Amino acid sequence: MNEQTVRVVEIKQLTPRIKSLRLVSANENQLAAFSPGSHVAVAIPVEQKTKRNSYSLCSSPYKTDVYEIAVLLTENSRGGSEYLHQISVGTELKLGMPKNSFALASLARKHLLIAGGIGITPFLSILATLNRLQIPFELHYAAESPTECAFYEFLQERYSSQIKFYFSHLNNRLDPKQILKEQPLGTHVYLCTPPSLSEDILNTAQSLGYPDAAIHRELFGAVKSNKTKPFTAVLAQSETEIKVPKDKTLLEALEAANIPANYSCRAGGCGACEVKVLAGEIKHLDSYYSPEERAEQDRILACISRAKSKQLVIDI
């Protein structure tokens, strides 16, 4: 994997649980260019191993000398977000090259952006692009309260006429039907919200006649299940068996066994970690496959989906 070495030059506390990190090249090389909606994988040392978490680039794609990411300290952190919340200015980090699974649709007449909580992060670079090119858009941003709303003051100052906030603490909740029914033909919808809200908006959009191609999603949290069970992954090419515990994903189990595996978003939205399944029953938890593709039971996104059966035979 191609990597860039960066140095933290500024840290801001955006909310009680979200920090932003401003990053520059540690060796005076030019940072890699990126398109709006892109993310990078950050290499994080956890328990003598390297974990890679993906974070959206919040800075403008037109600034090539700096990256900015925002990190939510999760309640059940496995070390990634906790590490990034403890580092200081001057710390060096290894980043993968920017990747984009949330690109803007070039033929859209209007862009409707809907964010929830930390889901605002991929929209920062998108907003900079749409504003610069004077392309019609509006942003709807749901959070618990103004103090839990990352980039609140910046967004109010820069995009006040094109943004609407919703704060559950004030009983001001986002109504998907109200938002979606008022849009002109040719509008594309972009969702980066918790899975439950994303599903609600998706179902509403489909009921109103939005074509599937006009709806774009990026998830930042895995779907939670009370029925998560361990299983065995059988690697057909080497006849090796890998145990996947109930608290780890197939991707994490492969990484722990030093088995090379592709990935990008690590949230089941981009398809980069797709693995062919030769036998076994899949429990799909992704947002990538259509119902018809899921029914074929021949492919799995290793970063999020699991086995319903006791084992899966995969083409690795």
C-alpha positions, 0 to 999 in steps of 0.5 A: 500500500502506498503511504504518506507520512504526515505530521500533526500541526494543529488539534482542535476540540470541536465537540466534547467527543470530536477532535480535528487534526490538521496534517502536513507532509512530514518530509516536505513532499506534496500531499496527494491530490484528492476528490471531494468526498475522499477518505484516507486510512490512518495507520494506528499502533494498537497492542503491538499491531497496526490498525488502519481506520478510515477518516474522511478528508474535511479540508478543501480539495483545492488546498494541496498543502494540508489535510484535515480529519475529524475523529469521534472518540467512540464509547467502545473504542478498540484503540484507534479513536482513543489513540488519535485523541491522545496524540499531540502536535508534532506526532507523525502518522502514516496515511494511505492514499486518498480513496473515494467511494462517495463521489459527486454525480456529475449529471445531477441538477441539484445535490441534497446532502444529509448528515448525522453527527460525525457524518458531516465529515465527508461533506466538508470537501464536497461543500467546498467544491459545490460552492466554488463551482456554484452548483445548487445544493442544500445540506441538512445536518442532524445532531444531538445539540449545538454543542455536539455539532461538529463544525457548527460555527464554520458551517453557519458562517460559510453556508448559512443560506444553504444549511438547516440544522436539526437537534434532537435535544430540542425535539427538532427532528429531521423529517425525510419526507418533508425534505425529499418531496420538495426537491426538483427532478434530477436531484441526487441525495447523499447520505452519511448518517447512522444506519437506522436514519439512512435506512429511513431516508432511503425507504422514503426516497424510494417511495417517492420515486427516486431512482436508486442511481440518485441515492448515494450512501456512506456509512460511518458505523457498523450495523449492530446485531444482538445475534453476532456469532463466531464462525470459521473462514476456510481459505480455499486456496490454502485450505487454511482455517481462520477463526472469526470471533464474535467481536471481530470482523472477517477483515480483522481476522484476516489481518490478524493472521497476516492474510493480505486483504483489500479494504477502504471504508471499513463500513460496508459501503464501498465494495473494496473488501469484497471476497468471493464465497464458495460455500456457506450462508452469508449474513449481509450487513452492508449497504453496498449490495442490492437485494438481488445480489445479496440473494445470490450468496456468492460475495461478502464484504469482509469489513462488516458482513458475517456468516449465518452458517458455522463456516464460510469457504472463501476464495482466498 
